[in-house]
């Protein structure tokens, strides 16, 4: 089955990249948000934050975002893709810290709806050492990725089947980040 985006894009780039090329004026704030949430200085590592993004994207069944952020997380976590896959399959049983498990529980609740996050979820995260900033950022990453996932899938963007299509961009993303990608979207498509 060939998927054709719902709108005519000005490039054949997959997923959100094609959408950002189509509307660079919206690409800038979306990439700036992703840069702050996933790469800016934080007590959660970039790999942990990418893992939250991949986890939520998987829950939302957004193939493009889940594949991209799984690749980015894998490149930045000691357990690599095996760990990412374990977390996506069973976060509670995965070999990650109790704090990350508690934060992923919060992220999963956000994915279901903001009001699904309970005081008990937050208390459990705090009991495992999560700070207010970490809890805040987990909720915002989860909420933002629900938006990103719906943006990508709501316009029926292309999501390659080949995992290499996602892993091939890891080095570039690690080098320039989301903020560095902005200039690329503001130029004519290659």
C-alpha positions, 0 to 999 in steps of 0.5 A: 500500500502506497501512502500519499500525504493528504496535502501536496508537499514541496519535497519528498522528505518523510515525516515531519521533515517534509512538513517542516520544509512545506511550512518553514515558519512553523518549523522554527518554533517546533524545532526550537521547542524540541531543542529545549526539551530534548537537548538543552542542559537538564538533569535528564540526559538527552538519551533519556529525554529522547527515550520519553519521546520514542516511548510516547510516539510508540504508544501513539503508533506514530511510526515516523516519530517513534523510529526517529526518536528510538534511533536518537535515544539508542545512540545516546544510551548505553544499552543502545537499540536493545534497551529502547526496544525493551522499554517500548515493549515493557517499560516497567520490566526494562533495565532502567532506573526506577526514576525513569520507570516512574517518569515513563508512567507519567508520560504514558498517562499524558499520552492518554490525556492530561487529566490521567496524570495522578497525584500518585504518579507524581508522588511515585516519581518524586519518591524515586528522586525525580525533581519538579523540573524533570516531572515538568519536562516529562509532561511537556515532552509527552504532550509535545510528542502527542502533538508532533505525532498527530501532526505527522500522522494527521497529514499522512506523511511518509514513514520509511520501513527501513530502519536505516532511513532513521539511523542514517540521520543520527550523526547529523542530529547529534551534531547540529541538533534540532535548532541546527536543523532550522536553517535546512528547512528555510532553504529550498528543498534539495 
